[in-house]
Amino acid sequence: MSKPDLRSDAGFLVEEPDLLPLALGCAILGTGGGGNPYLGMLRARELLRQGAQVRVIPFEALDDEAWVYALGGIGAPVVGVEKIKRGDECLRAMRAIEARTGKTASALISEEIGGSNGIEPIATAAQAGLPVLDGDGMGRAFPEVQMTTFFVYGQECSPAAVADDKGNVVTFDPVDTMHRLEALARAVTVQMGGGAGMCTAPMSMGFIRRAALPGTVTQALSIGRAILDARRTHADVLDRLLLAADATLLFTGKVTGVTRELKGGFSVGSVQVQGDAEYNGSTADVAIQNENLVLWIDGAVRVCVPDLIMLVERETGEPITTELVKYGLSIAIIGMPAHALLKTPEALKIMGPAAFGYPGIDFDAHRL
């Protein structure tokens, strides 16, 4: 299928001033993970400055038969800070799948709107001359490949491909299950140095309408713009953030401890927080696996996946990713309810507490 002839008024062109608020919003929705958004923003900025144009389009802009490719980075976020991408990893992975299937991409979509992966499709679209759909497969970030609404609701497990900064591309086909794809892709990514670009099997636009979360690119933009406007006008940034994100304030205090290690291609550990005057004597603990998974307050579960748990600087609203959280930061912990597509019984089997090793936590008893 040829590339779609989009109306000039379909969606909006991404401009350079959009990138900072988009990065901020993606970092908020990333729940601590998804890759460092600042680096992704810089890559997208340079491509726009070189003359590339990228249009973000609504789901209704494409026919059901159009082919959509989902892509993003795979690996531990802490590696992404130290091991800078070449820049075309996701593009090369996508081209490998196009060549394998003969299905030409009409648009790209993010596997996850969170972190750098919310910006990755924009950078890749700038290189490929394609539009980006206003949506994604998580509404947040998750650490494992299969944890998307795409796979929950029927995306094919193969072909898929990963590409590294050295020019290597590995294609997986056939793959019997989505969990096997995660295991294979993760093992190859570790051998690639802990970070790579990934593209999964093409999806029809008709399927995207059923399985994807719409409007998450514009949601991230709105959140980021609210943060920047509050800073500029000296308004209470946290209040504006909570309003823009429709989020709940869960805890405020100072980070008193961080444990973090690279394990099996993931950054895993925990964060300890001592409550400030409002929470005098209380403590909070956050479990992480690339992203924030579970929040305990005074030893009791308060929020857990798939609901969103975000750490932000108290005064500036700056999102704190799991690779950058450190002792002494004054933070607020905020939460957002996950999209309905993430809370069905079939979705919770893949992205609920038990999927992360917490079988004793009942999501429905702690949902926002």
Secondary structure in CASP SS format (residue, H / E / C, confidence):
PFRMAT SS
TARGET T0000
AUTHOR 0000-0000-0000
METHOD secondary structure of the structure
MODEL  1
M C 1.00
S C 1.00
K C 1.00
P C 1.00
D C 1.00
L C 1.00
R C 1.00
S C 1.00
D C 1.00
A C 1.00
G C 1.00
F E 1.00
L E 1.00
V C 1.00
E C 1.00
E H 1.00
P H 1.00
D H 1.00
L H 1.00
L H 1.00
P H 1.00
L H 1.00
A H 1.00
L H 1.00
G H 1.00
C H 1.00
A H 1.00
I H 1.00
L H 1.00
G C 1.00
T C 1.00
G C 1.00
G C 1.00
G C 1.00
G C 1.00
N C 1.00
P H 1.00
Y H 1.00
L H 1.00
G H 1.00
M H 1.00
L H 1.00
R H 1.00
A H 1.00
R H 1.00
E H 1.00
L H 1.00
L H 1.00
R H 1.00
Q C 1.00
G C 1.00
A C 1.00
Q C 1.00
V C 1.00
R E 1.00
V E 1.00
I E 1.00
P C 1.00
F H 1.00
E H 1.00
A H 1.00
L C 1.00
D C 1.00
D C 1.00
E C 1.00
A C 1.00
W E 1.00
V E 1.00
Y E 1.00
A E 1.00
L E 1.00
G E 1.00
G E 1.00
I E 1.00
G E 1.00
A C 1.00
P H 1.00
V H 1.00
V H 1.00
G H 1.00
V H 1.00
E H 1.00
K C 1.00
I C 1.00
K C 1.00
R C 1.00
G C 1.00
D C 1.00
E H 1.00
C H 1.00
L H 1.00
R H 1.00
A H 1.00
M H 1.00
R H 1.00
A H 1.00
I H 1.00
E H 1.00
A H 1.00
R H 1.00
T H 1.00
G C 1.00
K C 1.00
T C 1.00
A C 1.00
S C 1.00
A E 1.00
L E 1.00
I E 1.00
S E 1.00
E C 1.00
E C 1.00
I C 1.00
G C 1.00
G H 1.00
S H 1.00
N H 1.00
G H 1.00
I C 1.00
E H 1.00
P H 1.00
I H 1.00
A H 1.00
T H 1.00
A H 1.00
A H 1.00
Q H 1.00
A H 1.00
G C 1.00
L C 1.00
P C 1.00
V E 1.00
L E 1.00
D E 1.00
G E 1.00
D E 1.00
G C 1.00
M C 1.00
G C 1.00
R C 1.00
A C 1.00
F C 1.00
P C 1.00
E C 1.00
V C 1.00
Q C 1.00
M C 1.00
T C 1.00
T H 1.00
F H 1.00
F H 1.00
V H 1.00
Y C 1.00
G C 1.00
Q C 1.00
E C 1.00
C C 1.00
S C 1.00
P C 1.00
A E 1.00
A E 1.00
V E 1.00
A E 1.00
D C 1.00
D C 1.00
K C 1.00
G C 1.00
N C 1.00
V E 1.00
V E 1.00
T E 1.00
F E 1.00
D C 1.00
P C 1.00
V C 1.00
D C 1.00
T C 1.00
M H 1.00
H H 1.00
R H 1.00
L H 1.00
E H 1.00
A H 1.00
L H 1.00
A H 1.00
R H 1.00
A H 1.00
V H 1.00
T H 1.00
V H 1.00
Q H 1.00
M C 1.00
G C 1.00
G C 1.00
G E 1.00
A E 1.00
G E 1.00
M E 1.00
C E 1.00
T C 1.00
A C 1.00
P C 1.00
M E 1.00
S E 1.00
M H 1.00
G H 1.00
F H 1.00
I H 1.00
R H 1.00
R H 1.00
A H 1.00
A C 1.00
L E 1.00
P E 1.00
G C 1.00
T H 1.00
V H 1.00
T H 1.00
Q H 1.00
A H 1.00
L H 1.00
S H 1.00
I H 1.00
G H 1.00
R H 1.00
A H 1.00
I H 1.00
L H 1.00
D H 1.00
A H 1.00
R H 1.00
R H 1.00
T H 1.00
H C 1.00
A C 1.00
D C 1.00
V H 1.00
L H 1.00
D H 1.00
R H 1.00
L H 1.00
L H 1.00
L H 1.00
A H 1.00
A H 1.00
D C 1.00
A C 1.00
T E 1.00
L E 1.00
L E 1.00
F E 1.00
T E 1.00
G E 1.00
K E 1.00
V E 1.00
T E 1.00
G E 1.00
V E 1.00
T E 1.00
R E 1.00
E E 1.00
L E 1.00
K E 1.00
G C 1.00
G C 1.00
F E 1.00
S E 1.00
V E 1.00
G E 1.00
S E 1.00
V E 1.00
Q E 1.00
V E 1.00
Q E 1.00
G E 1.00
D C 1.00
A H 1.00
E H 1.00
Y H 1.00
N C 1.00
G C 1.00
S C 1.00
T E 1.00
A E 1.00
D E 1.00
V E 1.00
A E 1.00
I E 1.00
Q E 1.00
N C 1.00
E C 1.00
N E 1.00
L E 1.00
V E 1.00
L E 1.00
W E 1.00
I E 1.00
D C 1.00
G C 1.00
A E 1.00
V E 1.00
R E 1.00
V E 1.00
C E 1.00
V C 1.00
P C 1.00
D C 1.00
L E 1.00
I E 1.00
M E 1.00
L E 1.00
V E 1.00
E E 1.00
R C 1.00
E C 1.00
T C 1.00
G C 1.00
E C 1.00
P E 1.00
I C 1.00
T C 1.00
T C 1.00
E C 1.00
L C 1.00
V C 1.00
K C 1.00
Y C 1.00
G C 1.00
L C 1.00
S E 1.00
I E 1.00
A E 1.00
I E 1.00
I E 1.00
G E 1.00
M E 1.00
P C 1.00
A C 1.00
H C 1.00
A H 1.00
L H 1.00
L H 1.00
K C 1.00
T C 1.00
P H 1.00
E H 1.00
A H 1.00
L H 1.00
K H 1.00
I H 1.00
M H 1.00
G C 1.00
P H 1.00
A H 1.00
A H 1.00
F H 1.00
G C 1.00
Y C 1.00
P C 1.00
G C 1.00
I C 1.00
D C 1.00
F H 1.00
D H 1.00
A H 1.00
H H 1.00
R C 1.00
L C 1.00
END
